[in-house]
Amino acid sequence: MTMQDKLFLGCMASLICSVSSAQMPVPDLAKPPADARHFIIESPGGKHGDSWSWVATDGTRMGRESMNLRGQVWEIDYSGTPGSDLMPSAMTIRGVTPQGDAAESFSTAGGTAQWRSPVDAGGAAYSDPAFYVPQGGPIDTNAWFLERLLTSPGRSLDLLPGGKAHAVKLISLEVGDSAAARQTINL
């Protein structure tokens, strides 16, 4: 077999592998319902995209995000199932990012947690509440994490694949003016 033949076969194998694991087509991503929470992603440079979050009738958390930042495109969605401890018992992220396929999954079963992301794969024993921190996904994955962290005992939470998060109140600040109602926010 010549070097050209080997190169040709290598290219074909690479092409076949990339086709068989192609990312989720944008038209097949979740469609937010009319009553989904809608956030606009913007900067002083203008609007960059949209993010929606909602809870399906079966209790599954859902999110959909579409963003274009200087020609880099994110088209992603996710679904997350809370377990009895209100932590993710399953999470699936689909779509495309500037780095390629956004496919990510997490699940717990039989005292074991399993995950696979574009940058990592593994598993660990799962008995105490722990929050899976995905590598990617829409903004709602962060909202879910913060909800669990701020309501956890001592505002401390074990994380998967590893680590621990702890929230501490730094300052309270009153915001608003004559055009907007004054309110207190906490950092």
Backbone as numpy.savetxt, mean C-alpha at the origin, in Angstrom:
# Nx Ny Nz CAx CAy CAz Cx Cy Cz
26.37 -24.97 -29.54 25.52 -23.80 -29.54 26.42 -22.57 -29.54
26.16 -21.67 -30.45 26.97 -20.46 -30.58 26.59 -19.44 -29.51
27.42 -18.46 -29.35 27.15 -17.38 -28.40 25.88 -16.62 -28.79
25.66 -16.45 -30.11 24.45 -15.77 -30.58 23.20 -16.58 -30.22
23.29 -17.89 -30.35 22.16 -18.75 -30.00 21.84 -18.65 -28.51
22.89 -18.65 -27.69 22.69 -18.52 -26.24 22.06 -17.18 -25.89
22.54 -16.12 -26.55 21.99 -14.79 -26.30 20.52 -14.74 -26.72
20.22 -15.32 -27.90 18.84 -15.33 -28.38 17.94 -16.10 -27.41
18.36 -17.27 -26.96 17.56 -18.07 -26.02 17.39 -17.34 -24.69
18.42 -16.69 -24.23 18.33 -15.91 -22.99 17.33 -14.78 -23.12
17.35 -14.08 -24.24 16.40 -12.98 -24.47 14.97 -13.51 -24.54
14.76 -14.65 -25.22 13.43 -15.23 -25.33 12.92 -15.68 -23.95
13.79 -16.29 -23.16 13.38 -16.74 -21.82 13.00 -15.53 -20.97
13.78 -14.46 -21.08 13.47 -13.25 -20.33 12.14 -12.67 -20.76
11.88 -12.64 -22.07 10.62 -12.12 -22.59 9.44 -12.97 -22.11
9.57 -14.28 -22.17 8.49 -15.18 -21.73 8.21 -14.99 -20.24
9.26 -14.88 -19.43 9.08 -14.68 -17.99 8.40 -13.34 -17.71
8.78 -12.30 -18.45 8.18 -10.99 -18.19 6.72 -10.96 -18.61
6.37 -11.68 -19.69 4.98 -11.73 -20.12 4.14 -12.52 -19.13
4.67 -13.62 -18.60 3.89 -14.46 -17.70 3.67 -13.80 -16.34
4.50 -12.82 -15.98 4.32 -12.15 -14.69 3.98 -10.67 -14.87
3.31 -10.35 -15.97 3.00 -8.95 -16.28 2.09 -8.35 -15.22
2.27 -7.04 -15.00 1.47 -6.36 -13.99 0.00 -6.29 -14.41
-0.84 -5.98 -13.43 -2.28 -5.88 -13.63 -2.57 -4.73 -14.60
-3.32 -4.98 -15.69 -3.68 -3.90 -16.60 -4.53 -2.85 -15.88
-4.31 -1.58 -16.20 -5.01 -0.48 -15.54 -6.53 -0.64 -15.58
-7.14 -1.04 -16.72 -8.60 -1.17 -16.73 -9.13 -2.22 -15.74
-8.27 -3.16 -15.31 -8.69 -4.22 -14.38 -8.52 -3.84 -12.91
-7.94 -2.66 -12.64 -7.78 -2.22 -11.25 -9.13 -1.83 -10.67
-9.23 -1.78 -9.35 -10.48 -1.48 -8.65 -11.03 -0.12 -9.08
-12.34 -0.03 -9.15 -13.03 1.22 -9.48 -13.65 1.76 -8.20
-13.27 2.98 -7.78 -13.84 3.51 -6.54 -15.34 3.78 -6.68
-16.11 3.44 -5.65 -17.54 3.76 -5.69 -17.74 5.28 -5.53
-18.93 5.72 -5.83 -19.23 7.16 -5.77 -19.02 7.74 -4.37
-19.20 6.93 -3.33 -19.07 7.45 -1.97 -17.67 7.24 -1.36
-16.68 6.84 -2.18 -15.30 6.65 -1.68 -14.72 8.00 -1.25
-13.86 7.98 -0.23 -13.12 9.19 0.16 -12.14 9.48 -0.97
-12.13 10.72 -1.42 -11.29 11.11 -2.56 -10.30 12.18 -2.10
-9.03 11.92 -2.36 -7.97 12.87 -2.04 -7.27 13.26 -3.33
-6.92 14.52 -3.43 -6.17 15.01 -4.58 -4.71 15.11 -4.17
-3.82 14.58 -4.97 -2.39 14.63 -4.71 -1.84 15.82 -5.49
-1.36 16.82 -4.77 -0.87 18.01 -5.46 0.31 18.62 -4.72
0.99 19.48 -5.41 2.11 20.25 -4.86 1.97 21.67 -5.39
2.86 22.57 -5.01 2.78 23.92 -5.59 2.86 23.90 -7.12
3.39 22.82 -7.69 3.47 22.70 -9.15 2.16 22.30 -9.80
1.15 21.92 -9.03 -0.15 21.54 -9.58 -0.59 20.16 -9.14
-1.67 19.68 -9.75 -2.23 18.38 -9.42 -1.38 17.27 -10.06
-1.11 16.24 -9.27 -0.32 15.11 -9.75 -1.14 13.82 -9.82
-2.26 13.76 -9.09 -3.04 12.54 -9.14 -4.18 12.52 -8.16
-4.76 11.33 -8.01 -5.91 11.11 -7.15 -5.72 9.83 -6.35
-6.27 9.83 -5.14 -6.27 8.64 -4.31 -7.65 8.49 -3.69
-8.19 7.29 -3.75 -9.50 6.99 -3.18 -9.34 5.89 -2.14
-10.18 5.93 -1.12 -10.24 4.83 -0.14 -11.68 4.59 0.24
-12.00 3.32 0.51 -13.35 2.94 0.91 -13.31 1.58 1.58
-14.41 1.23 2.23 -14.54 -0.08 2.84 -15.67 -0.80 2.12
-15.37 -1.98 1.60 -16.37 -2.78 0.89 -17.40 -3.32 1.87
-18.51 -3.79 1.37 -19.59 -4.27 2.23 -19.16 -5.44 3.11
-18.14 -6.21 2.69 -17.66 -7.33 3.51 -16.59 -6.92 4.52
-16.30 -5.60 4.62 -15.33 -5.10 5.59 -13.91 -4.96 5.05
-13.70 -5.35 3.79 -12.38 -5.23 3.17 -12.06 -3.75 2.91
-10.87 -3.33 3.34 -10.40 -1.98 3.04 -9.92 -1.97 1.59
-10.26 -0.91 0.88 -9.91 -0.80 -0.53 -9.26 0.56 -0.79
-8.39 0.60 -1.77 -7.78 1.85 -2.18 -7.42 1.80 -3.65
-7.43 2.95 -4.28 -7.06 3.08 -5.71 -6.31 4.39 -5.85
-5.20 4.37 -6.54 -4.40 5.57 -6.71 -3.92 5.68 -8.15
-3.97 6.90 -8.65 -3.50 7.22 -10.00 -2.68 8.49 -9.89
-1.40 8.41 -10.30 -0.55 9.58 -10.15 0.44 9.65 -11.30
0.72 10.88 -11.74 1.73 11.14 -12.75 2.58 12.27 -12.22
3.81 11.95 -11.87 4.74 12.93 -11.31 5.93 13.04 -12.25
5.96 14.15 -12.99 7.04 14.40 -13.96 7.24 13.22 -14.92
6.13 12.67 -15.40 6.19 11.58 -16.35 6.32 10.20 -15.74
6.51 10.12 -14.43 6.53 8.83 -13.77 5.10 8.48 -13.35
4.64 7.31 -13.72 3.24 6.95 -13.54 3.07 5.84 -12.51
2.11 6.05 -11.60 1.65 5.04 -10.64 0.19 4.80 -10.94
-0.18 3.56 -11.14 -1.58 3.13 -11.27 -1.70 1.89 -10.41
-2.20 2.05 -9.18 -2.22 0.95 -8.22 -3.54 0.86 -7.49
-3.82 -0.32 -6.96 -4.94 -0.49 -6.05 -4.52 -1.46 -4.96
-5.37 -1.58 -3.96 -5.11 -2.58 -2.91 -6.41 -2.98 -2.26
-6.37 -4.17 -1.67 -7.45 -4.64 -0.81 -6.78 -5.21 0.44
-7.37 -4.92 1.58 -6.82 -5.40 2.83 -7.92 -5.92 3.73
-7.74 -7.12 4.24 -8.72 -7.74 5.12 -8.23 -7.66 6.56
-8.99 -6.99 7.44 -8.59 -6.96 8.85 -8.88 -8.29 9.53
-7.95 -8.71 10.39 -8.16 -9.91 11.18 -8.90 -9.58 12.46
-9.07 -10.55 13.31 -9.78 -10.34 14.58 -9.05 -9.35 15.48
-7.73 -9.18 15.29 -6.95 -8.21 16.06 -6.92 -6.84 15.37
-7.69 -6.68 14.28 -7.81 -5.46 13.47 -6.55 -5.13 12.68
-5.55 -6.00 12.74 -4.36 -5.86 11.91 -4.64 -6.54 10.57
-3.86 -6.22 9.54 -4.08 -6.91 8.27 -3.90 -8.42 8.42
-4.90 -9.19 7.97 -4.73 -10.64 7.90 -4.44 -11.03 6.46
-4.77 -10.13 5.53 -4.45 -10.32 4.11 -4.37 -8.95 3.47
-3.47 -8.80 2.53 -3.33 -7.55 1.79 -2.80 -7.89 0.39
-3.40 -7.29 -0.62 -2.96 -7.47 -2.00 -2.83 -6.10 -2.65
-1.69 -5.85 -3.26 -1.44 -4.61 -3.99 -1.17 -5.00 -5.43
-1.79 -4.26 -6.36 -1.65 -4.58 -7.78 -1.40 -3.30 -8.56
-0.86 -3.44 -9.76 -0.71 -2.30 -10.65 0.72 -2.08 -11.10
0.99 -0.84 -11.44 2.29 -0.48 -12.00 2.82 0.78 -11.33
4.13 0.82 -11.15 4.84 1.99 -10.63 5.98 2.31 -11.60
6.68 3.42 -11.40 7.82 3.69 -12.28 8.88 2.59 -12.25
8.92 1.80 -11.18 9.88 0.70 -11.08 9.36 -0.58 -11.74
8.09 -0.62 -12.16 7.53 -1.81 -12.79 6.33 -2.34 -12.04
6.19 -3.65 -12.02 5.05 -4.32 -11.42 4.98 -4.03 -9.92
3.82 -3.60 -9.44 3.63 -3.26 -8.03 3.15 -4.45 -7.20
3.02 -5.62 -7.80 2.42 -6.79 -7.14 3.04 -7.05 -5.78
2.17 -7.12 -4.77 2.60 -7.38 -3.40 1.48 -8.14 -2.71
1.85 -9.08 -1.84 0.83 -9.83 -1.12 1.29 -10.10 0.30
0.31 -10.22 1.19 0.54 -10.55 2.59 -0.63 -11.39 3.05
-0.33 -12.41 3.89 -1.42 -13.20 4.47 -0.94 -13.83 5.77
-1.93 -14.14 6.62 -1.67 -14.87 7.86 -2.57 -16.10 7.87
-2.01 -17.19 8.33 -2.79 -18.43 8.47 -2.00 -19.38 9.37
-2.70 -20.04 10.27 -2.08 -21.06 11.10 -0.90 -20.56 11.92
-0.96 -19.32 12.38 0.12 -18.78 13.20 1.35 -18.35 12.43
1.22 -18.21 11.11 2.34 -17.79 10.27 1.92 -16.63 9.38
2.79 -15.67 9.22 2.60 -14.57 8.28 3.53 -14.79 7.09
3.02 -14.54 5.89 3.80 -14.67 4.65 3.66 -13.38 3.85
4.74 -12.94 3.20 4.67 -11.74 2.37 5.57 -11.89 1.16
5.21 -11.15 0.12 6.01 -11.07 -1.10 5.78 -9.68 -1.69
6.87 -8.97 -1.95 6.80 -7.64 -2.54 7.85 -7.54 -3.65
7.89 -6.44 -4.38 8.93 -6.30 -5.40 10.35 -6.29 -4.83
10.50 -6.09 -3.52 11.84 -6.00 -2.93 12.12 -7.05 -1.86
11.13 -7.88 -1.50 11.32 -8.78 -0.38 10.31 -9.92 -0.44
10.65 -11.02 0.19 9.72 -12.14 0.38 10.15 -12.86 1.64
9.16 -13.35 2.38 9.52 -14.08 3.59 8.31 -14.48 4.39
8.60 -14.91 5.61 7.56 -15.34 6.52 8.06 -15.24 7.94
7.12 -15.27 8.88 7.46 -15.20 10.30 6.30 -15.77 11.10
6.60 -16.19 12.33 5.53 -16.62 13.24 4.63 -15.43 13.52
3.32 -15.68 13.65 2.38 -14.61 13.92 1.45 -15.05 15.04
1.64 -14.45 16.24 0.75 -14.76 17.35 0.25 -13.48 18.01
1.12 -12.50 18.19 0.73 -11.22 18.77 0.41 -10.24 17.66
-0.47 -9.27 17.90 -0.79 -8.30 16.86 0.46 -7.61 16.32
0.56 -7.59 15.00 1.64 -6.89 14.31 1.08 -6.37 13.00
1.55 -5.21 12.58 1.05 -4.59 11.35 2.05 -4.82 10.23
1.57 -5.38 9.11 2.42 -5.55 7.93 2.56 -4.19 7.25
3.79 -3.74 7.09 4.07 -2.47 6.42 4.45 -2.79 4.97
3.55 -2.50 4.04 3.85 -2.84 2.65 4.94 -1.94 2.07
5.61 -2.44 1.05 6.62 -1.66 0.36 5.96 -0.58 -0.48
4.79 -0.85 -1.02 4.09 0.09 -1.88 2.64 0.22 -1.47
1.81 0.61 -2.43 0.38 0.70 -2.19 -0.13 2.12 -2.08
-1.46 2.27 -2.17 -2.08 3.59 -2.05 -1.93 4.18 -0.64
-2.26 5.43 -0.51 -2.14 6.17 0.75 -2.92 5.50 1.87
-4.02 4.81 1.56 -4.83 4.20 2.61 -4.07 3.16 3.42
-3.04 2.54 2.86 -2.25 1.59 3.66 -1.59 2.33 4.83
-1.16 3.57 4.61 -0.58 4.38 5.69 -1.65 4.82 6.69
-2.84 5.16 6.20 -3.93 5.55 7.10 -4.29 4.40 8.03
-4.40 3.19 7.48 -4.71 2.01 8.28 -3.65 1.80 9.34
-2.37 1.90 8.96 -1.27 1.76 9.91 -1.39 2.80 11.03
-1.62 4.06 10.69 -1.70 5.11 11.72 -2.90 4.91 12.64
-4.03 4.47 12.09 -5.21 4.18 12.93 -4.86 3.12 13.97
-4.21 2.05 13.55 -3.86 0.97 14.47 -2.81 1.44 15.48
-1.81 2.19 15.03 -0.75 2.66 15.92 -1.31 3.57 17.00
-2.15 4.52 16.61 -2.66 5.51 17.57 -3.68 4.93 18.54
-4.24 3.76 18.23 -5.19 3.14 19.16 -4.59 1.93 19.88
-3.33 1.63 19.62 -2.71 0.48 20.27 -2.26 0.85 21.69
-2.19 -0.13 22.59 -1.73 0.14 23.95 -0.34 0.80 23.94
-0.23 1.91 24.63 1.05 2.63 24.68 1.45 3.25 23.37
0.53 3.28 22.42 0.82 3.78 21.07 2.11 3.16 20.52
2.21 1.86 20.71 3.37 1.10 20.28 2.87 -0.13 19.54
3.55 -0.49 18.46 3.03 -1.53 17.59 4.18 -2.32 16.96
4.13 -3.65 17.06 5.09 -4.49 16.36 4.79 -4.45 14.87
5.85 -4.55 14.06 5.72 -4.45 12.62 6.23 -5.72 11.94
5.69 -5.99 10.78 6.19 -7.04 9.90 6.57 -6.38 8.58
7.67 -6.73 7.98 8.55 -7.83 8.24 9.37 -7.71 9.53
9.51 -6.56 10.14 10.24 -6.47 11.40 10.22 -5.06 11.93
10.56 -4.91 13.20 10.64 -3.60 13.82 9.48 -3.30 14.72
9.47 -2.08 15.22 8.44 -1.62 16.15 8.22 -0.13 15.89
6.98 0.30 15.92 6.63 1.72 15.76 6.10 2.24 17.07
6.38 3.49 17.34 5.90 4.14 18.57 5.52 5.57 18.23
4.35 6.00 18.65 3.89 7.37 18.39 3.98 8.20 19.66
4.49 9.41 19.53 4.63 10.34 20.65 4.07 11.69 20.21
3.25 12.30 21.06 2.73 13.62 20.76 3.85 14.64 20.95
4.11 15.42 19.90 5.18 16.42 19.96 4.65 17.81 20.32
3.51 18.20 19.70 2.98 19.55 19.93 1.53 19.60 19.48
0.77 20.51 20.05 -0.58 20.82 19.58 -0.54 22.23 19.01
-1.31 22.44 17.96 -1.30 23.74 17.29 -2.72 24.08 16.86
-3.12 25.32 17.09 -4.43 25.77 16.65 -4.28 26.38 15.27
-5.13 25.93 14.34 -5.08 26.42 12.96 -6.45 26.94 12.55
-6.48 27.68 11.46 -7.72 28.24 10.93 -7.69 29.74 11.00
-8.63 30.36 10.31 -8.74 31.82 10.32 -10.20 32.19 10.11
-10.44 33.42 9.69 -11.83 33.85 9.51 -12.52 33.08 8.40
-11.78 32.52 7.45 -12.37 31.75 6.35 -12.57 30.29 6.70
-11.83 29.79 7.67 -11.94 28.37 8.05 -12.07 28.28 9.57
-12.91 27.35 10.01 -13.11 27.18 11.45 -11.78 26.83 12.13
-11.57 27.39 13.29 -10.35 27.10 14.04 -10.49 25.70 14.63
-9.38 24.99 14.59 -9.35 23.64 15.18 -7.95 23.36 15.69
-7.86 22.42 16.62 -6.58 22.03 17.16 -6.11 20.76 16.46
-4.86 20.79 16.02 -4.26 19.60 15.42 -3.07 19.20 16.27
-2.79 17.91 16.29 -1.67 17.37 17.08 -0.64 16.76 16.15
0.61 17.05 16.45 1.72 16.42 15.75 2.31 15.39 16.68
